[in-house]
Amino acid sequence: MATTLMRLRIQLFAATLLLVFATAAVSFAAQGQEAGTQQQAEAENTSNDRPLQLAPVVVTAEKRSENVQEIPSSISVISDMQMTDSGITDIEELSSLTPNLFISNWGSRSNSFIFIRGIGAVNNDPAVGYYVDDVSYMNSGAFDSNLYDIERIEVLRGPQGTLYGRNSLGGVINIVTKEPDNETHAGLTQRFGNYNLYETELYVRKPIINDKLFLGLSGNYQKHDGYSHNDYLDEDGDNLKSLNGRAHLRWMPSQDLDVILTVDGERIDDGAYPITRLSQVKNDPHRYSHDTSGSDERDSFGTSLRTKYDAEALTITSITSYRHYDDRVYNDQDFMPIPMMTSKQNLHDSQVTQEFRFASPKDNGNWKWLGGLYGFYHERDDNLILDFAPGVMLPTVGVTSDTDSIVDTMGTAVFGQATYTLFDKLDLTAGLRLDYERSAIDYENKLNGMQATKFDDSVNNNSLLPKFQIAYHLTDDVMTYATISRGYRSGGFNTAFLKTSDRTFDPEYSWNYELGAKTSWFNNRVNFNAAAFYITIEDQQVTTTLPNANTVIRNAGKSHNMGFELEGNAILFEGLTAEANFGYTYAEFTKYKDGSTDYKDNQAPFVPRYTYLGALQYRRPLIKEFNYLWNTGSLDLFARAEVQGTGPFYWDVANNLKQDPYEIFNFRVGFETEYFDIIAWCRNAFDKKYAKIAFDSGAGYALGQAGDPQTFGLTLRARF
């Protein structure tokens, strides 16, 4: 029955997708017939003609500016306009616009599980690279931050080891913020909604000295009541409050030199871990009972200096960065209304990175190349205190487990990639990266103040990450490509373990084989891209829950992932656009024994069988000259409707905990002018029930957290 239902869902989505593009084709054909009788009139009115075309999208996914349709890789790009139109404000919402991307933010903001094509991380180093303005965020605990004043977000699927290195074997999320220039831009956005949502976003970008010195300032403040209620303490459990800020100082002493200093900071004070039994998540979500309040307090700071110099023979780029954050999380670790176990974690995380890149000039004939050097230092100081009530570990005495672990990691890399074009149609690309890193741990655990375990250790990791690619441009609008690339995630240490063999885990490696095509149709009114992939993984890092509710990382033997992605967008009629994507992934273990348990042929956790999006968006001028108060140009109607689908998947390697497929509908409607917008919105409009997380409690039942409920509100936006 479940298989039949899944097939029906896939068939329904495929039929909808075909209908959308069939409608577009019919409209184009009809317009083509009319064109023959209207050529004279069109010739006379050429000056008033505005062709309906999708705007070209320029990205820096491969560390140089290129049209995304010209890059032979599976890349999704979300522009600032798309973010505004779809109401995206955090990374979890990115998954709706990107096929085969699954993000689960649960418990606290320090838990961001990101999977691309079935490859991701659970409580260990990320398998998806996360970059903001060319700066890598090495700890996934810092991923979940509010998105504001963003130029675009690029999601690269598949291993990106050649250019991005370690911990990017699943892909890369590359966020580009807006930079100041000679134009003055200022704006204010105010959002109100249910659960007492109040969010303010503002920005100003302006020249201080024209053509030379520019300043950009932006900030975001957000708060809302919790979606879940702690019945035992009669309080909300996952309320949010955050304050973010960013400043850019840009200096261009000449046309060839561009220097940008960026400083950003964040402060959050949230409720945390509204976890309850999974049966309640399914039947009565957003209610739970803990005898202890959960909280998450985080302070972060970062700065970077990017210098770019365009010489005659090459372009030189230097990126220097420092990032630090403190995270203090407290929660009821037994997730019940009785005093059994609490957890308190204090994390101090710092990183320093330096990258030098050397790239060929824009006009370099048939050759296009890029190379560089990279180095980093990362320190993670983690203090975890578990308090066990009397009777839990010892009959009459409470036990406090106090664990301090300091992990220092330093690494270096040299990388390069070159493309040679033959016959103006055939692109041959080869790339290689050599990564080396060394990690050292200083570990101490005390039980009731008495030393229980203490050790020092170190591990060395190195990898050779090649990439081979061929692309052929059949026409100016159709390109096909094939890629073979290797991915790598470094090994490391477990800071929670019950046996000595679990102190360390090995690196994880993958080989990705991909075929794809990028196409544009009907004079660039339709873009349609497709990719198919097969991935083999060795020593896959798998997270296992321990009896004390901590987790440990172990290496599975082998696994493979296979699937495909389809993406399309089209201008159906003037003002009416359609977006659609579909991703399919099947991931299973081909060799994995954990003790006496054999997980061979089990499906990998956190991998939805499919994801999809279907969206229609409409803009139409209602009043061409809207001069209320002052001249604001036309008054436009805006409307958007979208459905996001997630297929079935398992939460655990044993395949005992399953999430059924679900769909979420979102709607936005309002009015826009050149300077002001007012938009009403609703997310999860039909209040679909689903889980954000599920895991085995170790006591014969499963625990979980409910997904976000129906939310609605009003957005007011002003631009000056």
Steps between C-alpha positions, in 0.01 A plus 500: 500500500779741596691422179188557292435830675857613438470413131175694477666804659789483253265453205283791616800730528636387163162563339487848654850576378419384148178702506687817597751465217236382253302816577812703439564324169143561384524866588828532311353324197197726502717805526711367212190478276398852593850626434464448121204738480649752743852544361417838345352636822785365707756656267329837545497464879844352559587774746212390725580128475617324812583134428390249759821333613638351817777717636850349484637390838868566568659296778841445658445130577831407335675804652467713187200692361307291245148452370356204694366348176857486368640306797498122448393418856175442686441841662187666633505877544260695720520871423410782738174547309414130532571514873270800534226350285502164681555646848822312581659619827713203615694210349236237582267666252764467223415133460164592346670664200775241448451138389666226707582745780364402842556721807373424849550767767379361829552527876711816488667709235819303554336197335493542123494169316568572132488223238556531124445192283479293818838613636505702822593515865338426836693646795836490323699709257279612211498312169360807323723807482345823627653828379408864552691745279771240431548420870448141611294429815672189634253411773140423398383644833545845346303431180152593624501878496251750360540587132488871426641740239595206276594536133456131417543147632668233288444132578755272332411131499762226494861498629675836473837386628718653228405860575347475848692214660419301814149440625328591173439150365122555501515845347530866596263776612659827392342822634590834344400817686438838339798730459491882499573690179446844344123479541325586826262228617298494821207296615290381792296181527255430781331162549212425734336164550330252727692365800579869559753509217683831481791537261682809380759511223681811382790591275682797355773495237657820369819652363717701737733609218364430152689226314734455800346427839164344588315396816228240553309437824223248558327336794221268602298462821255213544287357777196277526327283758560128499311263274505234774367524857652335806189385689691409815655847546222683312737687270603515135792277420646624170459877502759689293679830544797611293696811401736501199714766337747532214723780369693526171774755437609493138804679360584524128815712466518407130297317239716193552495475881192419711529462879206409726508482879199322654399479865194313626353396833207310648326459834224244556296405808264212418300230663622154403425129464119464503544123468223254582394148414468445126146369546402840640675681216274313260175532699530816712801701378642813664429381854753337730587469871846564644587586860789721379492789253724474193704799383755592236711816527752579230738784427699506179741736331682492171718717281657454159720693261470425128745655258468457124753629249454477123839492332557457129606136520282381790258591777625465857258459790579479870240414767597524867242423767446445870183358657403424859184398677394400850199272539336417832227234484303361794230237471306221666691200367244238602219698327250413774329685792708317762851591621727244341763662280592851384763618255702822499741575216741792467670519163773743392585474131762703313646483151755687289519447123716632219454440128697625202353454152657561160270500196536555129378835365150521354619502139752217491414323176428130526661460843327569831681411820497559873735390778569581859627435850288456811574472871296495819511458875190388691460462876193350666481512882201299618384457859207259553345443843245221546319487834337166589251485784537236778387162378591558137867396506551423870225378738501785752750756371478747217778503242650795316700427185721797410681467164752749361634453150719734300550407134754697298512451125731661249507436130650608169406441139618572150249485216451573134252459216535570128264492203599486133246569225518322164305601189315766706268222620692239700627584850750265665557558873740342747556595861695377801523589867744372760370536856693439820388551858598405852257480794593469867274447800542566870224307677400468865188354660416522869226318694395688814824693487723192477699446182359206303664531158779718366697474177680692228505386141554624147413388149624600155276508195596562139319455174539542127181632342488485119229618263449423130231658288392529141236741371361540151298796375263359239363848440519836678203385710576131562797360690566145618769389739652204685698520826705267718612644833618385840370621836655485846405561861776493759514257789509610860412437863186411691467705817231265635572129498456190715786287364856577397449389139255789453750772587581565134336450163650484151464735201212452257551493123267506201510481121229688312404416138264750339335565165308820441353747256420871518257644249317819410197511271274743313741791500590445866142493627555151643800352677507125563791316660545133584767288668540133591756373750650188654711530817709236674601564863764325707531520881185709524483681834179393676368642827371254763312584820653371825305380807580830680331696217834621361608410148808335354630498141602171341603403149266293286667278241356602164187662360375645175259775401333543163240732360423802286388863508273704275467878517300736287362852495299672234324821409155374400347836421596856580498517878442126555800275577529137605770322699534127550762257619514131583777301664521123551760321715534137599774441759582168662779329691675229300733400786441601862527289815483663842596228744268207439245712311516498122349805328580389145225600253348743752424847374719783626326735747396860429463435126152576362420279204393811313454875543309737276375855457228640280433875502302754301567872540316797353577872477264740326480882499166613640559874484771624264545837672446459872558850641359469849711723733773516235588343168576132560458371145252220440303306758549127434310197618726216622391141568691176552385146577735209554498140614807333650513123519723266699501127434526220756825435686644341812638681803730215609741247348287210630208631288262475797396867506337618179372839392204476263486729196348844549422818308504859620309780327609864520316810375594867462290787363527876515579829329832646389622841387844632421550603862249308714362143523233343716481120488275256687642150534428156636745209540387141549156631416317172575693436823660178383634283784850356461817449706819704494693221670445153641735271691496197727491585870669173595210424734267326258336805342590770248536874557451784258422866436207629298554703184394863482123557507294737288635854520363815340563869509565827322821640350548875451797606292640844415787592266660842487 
